[in-house]
Amino acid sequence: MKHLAFITAVAGLGMSVQAPAQIYESAFKDTNGIEIHAPSSRLMLNPASPVTLTLISGLDRFVNVKVTKDTGTVILNTTTTRT
C-alpha cells in the first residue's frame, strides 16, 4: 500500500500542469493624448507613451513580454525575474 501511494505521488508530480501567464490589460495614452485601457483581446496598439501591462502570472511567476512590429521585427523581448 505504501508503494502504491508513492507511485501515485511520483506520477502526479510528473504530470503537473503548467499555468501560463497572460496580459490582462494594457494602459497607455494614444496619439490623441487619451488614456486607453485595452483588454488582452486587442491585438494592435498605437501608443504615444510608455505602455503599462497588468499581468496575471502563472505558478512559475516568470513573465515574458515580446513586442513586435507589423513587419515581424522584434522591438523588445524581456523576461521578469522570479517574484
C-alpha positions as CSV (number, residue, x, y, z in Angstrom):
1,M,0.0,0.0,0.0
2,K,2.9,2.4,0.8
3,H,4.4,1.7,-2.7
4,L,1.1,2.5,-4.4
5,A,0.9,5.9,-2.6
6,F,4.5,6.6,-3.5
7,I,3.9,5.7,-7.2
8,T,0.8,7.8,-7.3
9,A,2.6,10.8,-5.8
10,V,5.5,10.5,-8.3
11,A,3.1,10.1,-11.2
12,G,1.2,13.2,-10.0
13,L,4.4,15.3,-9.9
14,G,5.4,14.1,-13.4
15,M,2.0,15.2,-14.8
16,S,1.9,18.6,-13.2
17,V,0.1,21.2,-15.3
18,Q,1.7,24.5,-16.3
19,A,-0.1,27.7,-15.6
20,P,1.0,30.3,-18.1
21,A,1.0,34.0,-17.6
22,Q,-1.2,36.3,-19.5
23,I,-1.7,40.0,-20.1
24,Y,-4.9,41.2,-18.5
25,E,-4.8,44.8,-19.7
26,S,-2.6,47.4,-21.5
27,A,-2.7,51.0,-20.4
28,F,-1.3,53.9,-22.4
29,K,-2.0,57.3,-24.0
30,D,-2.9,57.1,-27.7
31,T,-1.8,59.6,-30.4
32,N,-4.6,62.0,-29.3
33,G,-3.5,62.0,-25.7
34,I,-6.4,59.9,-24.5
35,E,-5.8,57.3,-21.8
36,I,-6.6,53.9,-23.2
37,H,-7.1,50.7,-21.1
38,A,-7.1,48.0,-23.8
39,P,-8.2,44.4,-22.9
40,S,-5.9,41.5,-23.8
41,S,-8.1,40.6,-26.7
42,R,-6.9,43.8,-28.5
43,L,-4.1,42.7,-30.8
44,M,-3.0,46.1,-32.2
45,L,-1.9,49.0,-30.1
46,N,-0.9,52.5,-31.2
47,P,0.6,54.1,-28.1
48,A,2.2,57.5,-27.9
49,S,3.5,56.9,-24.3
50,P,5.1,54.0,-22.3
51,V,2.7,51.0,-22.1
52,T,1.8,49.6,-18.7
53,L,0.9,46.0,-18.6
54,T,-1.4,44.4,-16.0
55,L,-0.4,40.8,-15.8
56,I,-1.9,37.6,-14.4
57,S,1.1,35.4,-13.8
58,G,1.1,31.6,-13.6
59,L,2.6,29.5,-10.9
60,D,6.2,29.9,-12.1
61,R,6.0,33.7,-11.6
62,F,8.1,34.5,-14.7
63,V,6.6,36.7,-17.3
64,N,8.0,37.2,-20.8
65,V,6.9,40.2,-22.9
66,K,7.7,40.3,-26.6
67,V,6.8,43.3,-28.7
68,T,7.0,43.0,-32.5
69,K,6.3,45.4,-35.4
70,D,3.8,44.5,-38.1
71,T,6.8,43.5,-40.2
72,G,7.7,40.9,-37.6
73,T,10.8,42.7,-36.3
74,V,11.2,42.2,-32.6
75,I,11.4,45.5,-30.7
76,L,11.5,44.2,-27.2
77,N,11.9,40.7,-25.7
78,T,12.2,40.7,-21.9
79,T,11.6,38.2,-19.1
80,T,11.0,39.2,-15.5
81,T,12.8,37.6,-12.5
82,R,11.0,35.3,-10.1
83,T,8.7,37.1,-7.7
